[in-house]
Amino acid sequence: MGKGVKVAVVGGVFTAMVGAAGYGAYTFVSAVGGDGGPGASAAAPRSGPPDGAEVKKASGAFFAAWEKGEAAQAAALTDNAQEAGALLEAYGEDARISGVRISPGKPAGTTVPFRVRATVTFEGRSAPLEYASELTVVRGKSTGRALVDWEPSVVHPDLQEGDTLITGESEQPPIEAVGRNGTVLTKADHPSLGPILATLREKYGDKAGGTPGVELVIRHAGDASGGTPADTPLVTLRKGKAGKLRTTLSAAVQAAAEKAVKQHADASVVAVRPSTGEVLAVANHRADGFNAAFQGQVAPGSTMKIITAAMLIDHGVTTMNGPAPCPATATWQSQTFKNITGLRPNENATLADSFLRSCNTAFIKLIDEKPLTDASLTREAQNRFGLGRDDWTTGIASFDGRVPASGGPDRAANAIGQGQVQMNPLTMASVTATAITGTFRQPYLVSPRLDGRRLARAEGLSAGTAAQLKQMMRLTATQGTGQKAMAGLSGDIGAKTGSAEVDGNATSDSWFTGFRGDVAAAAMAQQGGNGGDAAGPIVAAVLRAAG
C-alpha cells in the first residue's frame, strides 16, 4: 500500500479517506476485488450504464488516488483490484514515476480521456513524462457500483496484458540501425520498424559497440510463440552510446512498403533480393504491433501453387505446356472443390493456362497422379524451397512456414494453399526468389558475419523447373490474374495471386507475390479479398520503388 494512506478495518471492510484538488473529498467502501464484499450495501444494486454523475465521481476518485501514489486505493476503484494494484504499485516503485498530475478531458458517454504529466527520477537524474490515455467506467456486476474498467492501457496506452514499467540502466546499449546504403533507419521515419528496431537492439546491442543508458521502458510479457518481445523505451534519462548496426534494408524500398501497407488494415509485406537473400523491406500495418510479415502463420491461398506446380514438374506429372484440365469442380475423397466465381472451365488447359488463371480444380485433379503421395508436397517445400524445417536464422524472430504431410481432404486443400499450410510474406517472397533463380537463399535482415550464425540450406530447383515457374509467373503478370496489379511495371516481371478462406471470416485474405528483376516481394492483407485487389497493389508499389 502506498505511503501516507490511512486505513481502518471496520467489520472486515477497508475504509479510506482520500482527496485531491479539483475532485473533492469522498469516502469509498470496497472489497479487495473492487466489486463488493461482506460489507456491501444490502440494497438492490443499480443496473444499466453509469450516468454522467457516476462517471465523473468514479473517474475523479481514481485519478485522485493515482495522483497521490495510493496504488491500493486507486486499484480498489477498478473492477480488477489485484491486477490494477500490481501495475499501479510498479508505476511508482519500479518505474520511479512521481509528481503525477492528471487532466481529464470531456467524457464521451462512459469513456473519459485524460492527459498525464509526471516526472521520472533515477539516481539523481530526472526527465518529464507526458502522454494521453483514456478509461471507461462500468457498473460492478455484483454491487452495481460505478468502477473503472481495468485495462493496462489505462496506466499507459502502450501497455498490454502482463506488461509492466521499469526505470533503470538499459539491458542493452542503444543502436543506430543503418540501411544497405548507410541511411539511418528510425522509428520516426519508418513507424512499422519500431518493434523490429527494438528487437535488433535487444539481440545485437552488445555486439554493435555501444554503451547502455538509463531509461523508462515497458517490460513486455512473453508472446504466444514463447518469445519475449524487446523492451519499449519511453523516456531516456541518460543517453547511452549508440552502436552502429548495419542491416540489409533499403531506406527507399522500406518507405514505399510502409506507405503501401497503410492502405489496408492488417496488411504486411516483405521484399528480398533473390540473388543474395537480403531483406530489402519489411512493413506491417497492424494495431497490435505484431510482425506478421516475419512471424505470421496463416494460409497463403493460391500463391502456394508455385510450390505445387514445382512438385508436379519435378515428379514428371506434367509440364508448363503439358495438360492440366480445369473443370468446374473437382472431388477429392468426398470433398468437392470449386474455382473462384466467374472462372470458365477449360478441359484443354495446360499447366501454364491453369496457373495464370489460378484454377483450383486443375491442381487438385493432378495431386493423385503417380508417383505423388501425401508427403510429396512436404518434401518439395522442405528440400527445394527450404520451408517448414524451423531452421531459418534471419537475425530476428521469424517463422519459416509449415507444409505438413496430410491425408484426406487436406491433401487437396494444401495444394491450393488452404488446409494445414501456413505461411507469411517472408516465406512467400522467398518462394518467389527460389522459383525464379532455382537457388534457395535463406532471407536475412542482419549479416550472419556479425554473430556467426549459420543460414539454412536447401537443394533448390533444377534449371528446367525454375525456367518453367518463372515463365508461368511472367504470364500471370502480363496475361493472367496479376495483370491489373502489375500494369505499368517495366522490365522482367512476374506474379502469382492468392486468396485464402479463413473460418469465421466473410471475406478471404488477400495474397500476392511477384518479382521485378532482382527483387521479389510478397504481401498479405487479411480480409482483403482477391489477391490482385488488396495485396497486389502493395507488392507492385514495393517493386516499383526498388527500381
Helices and strands as residue ranges (DSSP letters): E 7-10, E 13-20, E 24-30, H 52-67, H 71-75, H 81-92, E 97-104, E 111-122, E 125-139, E 146-148, G 152-154, E 164-169, E 175-178, G 191-193, H 194-204, G 205-207, E 214-219, E 232-238, E 243-246, H 251-261, E 267-272, E 279-285, H 292-295, G 301-304, H 305-314, E 329-332, E 335-338, H 351-357, H 360-366, H 376-379, I 380-384, H 409-415, H 425-437, H 463-478, H 483-486, E 493-500, E 509-516, E 519-525, H 535-546
